[in-house]
């Protein structure tokens, strides 16, 4: 029997009273766009896949939540996004909020 950890990406829109600004921001593209994030660790000649296939976009006025079991890759995902951990693979774009 094997135990599989699950990482869920939950995005919740929190824009209130900013419909025009939200439409304008959507036209500019997401603040952060992460596609197929992967992080592997190499220990003692073995490769451990810590994060695989995480994809999400965050628009202006949205809040992102990472939910999952202990050890499923929530912190590693965040650390890879800010480049504390080097992703093994991903495509990402970000833009400064206006």
C-alpha positions in Angstrom: 0.0 0.0 0.0 1.4 3.4 -0.9 0.5 6.8 0.5 0.2 9.6 -2.0 0.4 13.3 -0.9 -2.0 15.7 -2.5 -1.3 19.4 -3.1 -4.4 21.5 -4.0 -4.2 25.0 -5.4 -7.2 27.1 -4.4 -7.7 30.5 -5.9 -10.3 32.9 -4.4 -11.3 36.2 -6.0 -11.5 38.9 -3.5 -12.2 42.0 -5.7 -15.0 44.2 -4.2 -16.1 47.3 -6.0 -13.3 47.2 -8.5 -14.9 45.6 -11.5 -13.4 48.1 -14.0 -9.9 47.7 -12.5 -10.3 43.9 -12.5 -11.3 44.0 -16.2 -8.3 46.2 -17.0 -5.9 44.0 -15.0 -7.3 40.9 -16.8 -6.5 42.5 -20.1 -2.9 43.1 -19.0 -2.5 39.4 -18.0 -1.9 37.8 -14.6 0.3 39.1 -11.9 1.8 35.6 -11.6 1.5 32.8 -14.0 3.1 29.4 -13.1 2.9 26.5 -15.5 4.1 22.9 -14.8 6.3 23.7 -11.8 8.6 20.8 -10.8 11.1 20.6 -8.0 13.4 17.5 -7.5 15.9 17.0 -4.7 19.0 14.8 -5.2 20.1 12.9 -2.1 22.5 10.0 -1.9 22.4 9.2 -5.6 18.6 9.2 -5.7 16.1 11.7 -7.0 13.1 12.7 -4.9 10.3 14.4 -6.8 9.0 17.1 -4.3 6.6 19.0 -6.6 5.3 18.0 -10.0 3.0 19.7 -12.4 1.7 22.6 -10.3 0.0 25.2 -12.6 -1.9 28.4 -11.6 -2.4 32.1 -12.4 -3.1 34.9 -10.0 -4.9 38.0 -11.2 -5.1 41.4 -9.5 -7.5 41.1 -6.5 -7.1 37.3 -6.1 -5.8 35.4 -3.2 -4.1 32.1 -3.6 -4.2 29.3 -1.0 -2.1 26.1 -1.1 -3.8 23.3 0.8 -2.5 19.8 1.5 -1.1 17.2 3.9 2.1 17.7 5.8 5.0 17.0 3.4 3.0 17.4 0.2 5.0 20.3 -1.2 3.3 23.5 -0.1 6.4 25.2 1.3 8.6 23.9 -1.5 6.1 25.3 -4.1 6.3 28.8 -2.5 10.1 28.6 -2.1 10.5 27.7 -5.8 8.3 30.6 -6.9 10.5 33.1 -5.1 13.6 31.2 -6.2 14.8 30.1 -2.7 14.7 26.5 -4.1 15.6 26.2 -7.7 12.8 24.6 -9.8 13.7 21.6 -11.8 11.4 22.9 -14.5 8.6 25.5 -15.0 7.4 28.3 -17.1 6.5 31.4 -15.1 5.8 35.1 -15.8 5.2 37.9 -13.3 4.4 41.6 -13.6 4.5 44.3 -11.0 1.1 45.4 -9.8 0.0 48.9 -10.9 
